[in-house]
Amino acid sequence: MFTSILKDKVILITGGNGLIGKHIVQGAKSSGATVVNVDIGNRHNEENGELNFDITTESGIQQLIDTVMSKYGRIDGLVNNAYPRTADWGNKVEDIKFESWQKNIDLQMNSIFLLCQKTLDIMKAQNSGSIVNIASIYGVVGNDFTLYEEYGGTSPAAYAAIKGGLINLTRYLASYYGKYNIRLNCVSPGGVLDEKQQKASFIENYSKKSPLKRLANPEEIAPSVIFLLSDLASYITGHNLMVDGGWTAI
Ligand SMILES: NC(=O)c1ccc[n+]([C@@H]2O[C@H](COP(=O)([O-])OP(=O)(O)OC[C@H]3O[C@@H](n4cnc5c(N)ncnc54)[C@H](O)[C@@H]3O)[C@@H](O)[C@H]2O)c1
């Protein structure tokens, strides 16, 4: 992607098999990184950096860290991109069961805190590192629910809480760990085209509202992530980079 800007760096990417994650993995590899992709859908293969651990459990996170450290001895970059969620994700507010709300906060928010905490210990000892958390436009602005009328589900309330919280947790940790030469940033995508999941009416209505008049293509998120992981972004920390076609500019 950007020839050699991640050369000699060990980069850990969660959810690297997904719509956005697979392009982050490809982008990091083509920028020279040694990539570890941890995804619950992986066939576990430590040799080629494809790991199958559940990043929502303390034991899965610890096994992940131990595996990476015993093979590579360092972590230069972490991308929190995985998207675990419950089967009823997408319910409207009135229908959300409290246990489901709690579970999603646990799966998507608490797990990121724990993975960051353990990775930051390693980065602190190295006196270097970069973490990129994948947030969303819906961590920054509210939703236009007319877009979801024919969607068969909505963008859930917990998503707003999780992504908004993640953006400010990133600022907190950026401030706390800056003195150890560790940077933390967010990338916040807008809607990403996924023709298998999205109805034509949603694509049309979203596109009409977006300044660039379309959704993002899945490969358009990765370049910002690669940049923030790299030393080209050496003076950028605590930032939330919107990759949203102008959605939050209007
Ligand atoms: N798709 C969008 O329109 C969009 C927009 C804004 C932000 N985002 C954010 O981008 C990130 C990626 O989204 P996506 O659409 O590519 O998701 P996706 O569902 O396509 O991919 C997520 C990946 O995470 C993996 N995963 C799920 N649970 C896991 C677990 N417990 N342990 C390890 N891996 C696990 C899945 O196997 C999958 O490969 C998410 O944080 C999401 O909130 C997506």
The ligand as an SDF file (V2000), in Angstrom:
LIG
                    3D

 44 48  0  0  0  0  0  0  0  0999 V2000
  -19.1430   -1.8760    8.1760 N   0  0  0  0  0  0  0  0  0  0  0  0
  -19.4180   -0.6120    8.4530 C   0  0  0  0  0  0  0  0  0  0  0  0
  -20.2350    0.0360    7.7640 O   0  0  0  0  0  0  0  0  0  0  0  0
  -18.7270    0.0930    9.5880 C   0  0  0  0  0  0  0  0  0  0  0  0
  -18.8970    1.4760    9.7340 C   0  0  0  0  0  0  0  0  0  0  0  0
  -18.2660    2.1240   10.7780 C   0  0  0  0  0  0  0  0  0  0  0  0
  -17.4760    1.4130   11.6590 C   0  0  0  0  0  0  0  0  0  0  0  0
  -17.3270    0.0610   11.5010 N   0  0  0  0  0  0  0  0  0  0  0  0
  -16.4680   -0.6410   12.4610 C   0  0  0  0  0  0  0  0  0  0  0  0
  -15.4360   -1.2930   11.7480 O   0  0  0  0  0  0  0  0  0  0  0  0
  -15.0350   -2.4710   12.4380 C   0  0  0  0  0  0  0  0  0  0  0  0
  -15.1000   -3.6630   11.4880 C   0  0  0  0  0  0  0  0  0  0  0  0
  -16.4250   -3.7740   11.0070 O   0  0  0  0  0  0  0  0  0  0  0  0
  -16.8050   -4.7640    9.8140 P   0  0  0  0  0  0  0  0  0  0  0  0
  -18.0380   -4.2050    9.1960 O   0  0  0  0  0  0  0  0  0  0  0  0
  -15.6020   -5.0300    8.9610 O   0  0  0  0  0  0  0  0  0  0  0  0
  -17.2190   -6.0640   10.6430 O   0  0  0  0  0  0  0  0  0  0  0  0
  -17.2900   -7.5880   10.1570 P   0  0  0  0  0  0  0  0  0  0  0  0
  -18.4090   -8.2040   10.9290 O   0  0  0  0  0  0  0  0  0  0  0  0
  -17.3160   -7.6820    8.6640 O   0  0  0  0  0  0  0  0  0  0  0  0
  -15.9040   -8.1980   10.6430 O   0  0  0  0  0  0  0  0  0  0  0  0
  -15.6200   -8.3250   12.0030 C   0  0  0  0  0  0  0  0  0  0  0  0
  -14.6210   -9.4510   12.2070 C   0  0  0  0  0  0  0  0  0  0  0  0
  -14.4470   -9.5890   13.6320 O   0  0  0  0  0  0  0  0  0  0  0  0
  -14.3250  -10.9830   13.9000 C   0  0  0  0  0  0  0  0  0  0  0  0
  -14.7160  -11.2310   15.2860 N   0  0  0  0  0  0  0  0  0  0  0  0
  -15.9710  -11.1470   15.8100 C   0  0  0  0  0  0  0  0  0  0  0  0
  -15.9700  -11.5070   17.0910 N   0  0  0  0  0  0  0  0  0  0  0  0
  -14.6900  -11.8170   17.4050 C   0  0  0  0  0  0  0  0  0  0  0  0
  -14.0640  -12.2670   18.5960 C   0  0  0  0  0  0  0  0  0  0  0  0
  -14.7710  -12.4720   19.7170 N   0  0  0  0  0  0  0  0  0  0  0  0
  -12.7240  -12.4900   18.5810 N   0  0  0  0  0  0  0  0  0  0  0  0
  -12.0140  -12.3090   17.4310 C   0  0  0  0  0  0  0  0  0  0  0  0
  -12.5640  -11.8830   16.2760 N   0  0  0  0  0  0  0  0  0  0  0  0
  -13.8810  -11.6450   16.2590 C   0  0  0  0  0  0  0  0  0  0  0  0
  -15.2890  -11.6510   12.9140 C   0  0  0  0  0  0  0  0  0  0  0  0
  -14.9990  -13.0350   12.7390 O   0  0  0  0  0  0  0  0  0  0  0  0
  -15.0960  -10.8140   11.6650 C   0  0  0  0  0  0  0  0  0  0  0  0
  -14.1140  -11.3630   10.7860 O   0  0  0  0  0  0  0  0  0  0  0  0
  -15.9840   -2.6040   13.6380 C   0  0  0  0  0  0  0  0  0  0  0  0
  -15.3610   -2.0780   14.7850 O   0  0  0  0  0  0  0  0  0  0  0  0
  -17.1700   -1.7450   13.2430 C   0  0  0  0  0  0  0  0  0  0  0  0
  -17.8710   -1.2310   14.3360 O   0  0  0  0  0  0  0  0  0  0  0  0
  -17.9380   -0.6100   10.4900 C   0  0  0  0  0  0  0  0  0  0  0  0
  1  2  1  0
  2  3  2  0
  2  4  1  0
  4  5  1  0
  4 44  2  0
  5  6  2  0
  6  7  1  0
  7  8  2  0
  8  9  1  0
  8 44  1  0
  9 10  1  0
  9 42  1  0
 10 11  1  0
 11 12  1  0
 11 40  1  0
 12 13  1  0
 13 14  1  0
 14 15  2  0
 14 16  1  0
 14 17  1  0
 17 18  1  0
 18 19  2  0
 18 20  1  0
 18 21  1  0
 21 22  1  0
 22 23  1  0
 23 24  1  0
 23 38  1  0
 24 25  1  0
 25 26  1  0
 25 36  1  0
 26 27  1  0
 26 35  1  0
 27 28  2  0
 28 29  1  0
 29 30  1  0
 29 35  2  0
 30 31  1  0
 30 32  2  0
 32 33  1  0
 33 34  2  0
 34 35  1  0
 36 37  1  0
 36 38  1  0
 38 39  1  0
 40 41  1  0
 40 42  1  0
 42 43  1  0
M  CHG  2   8   1  16  -1
M  END
$$$$
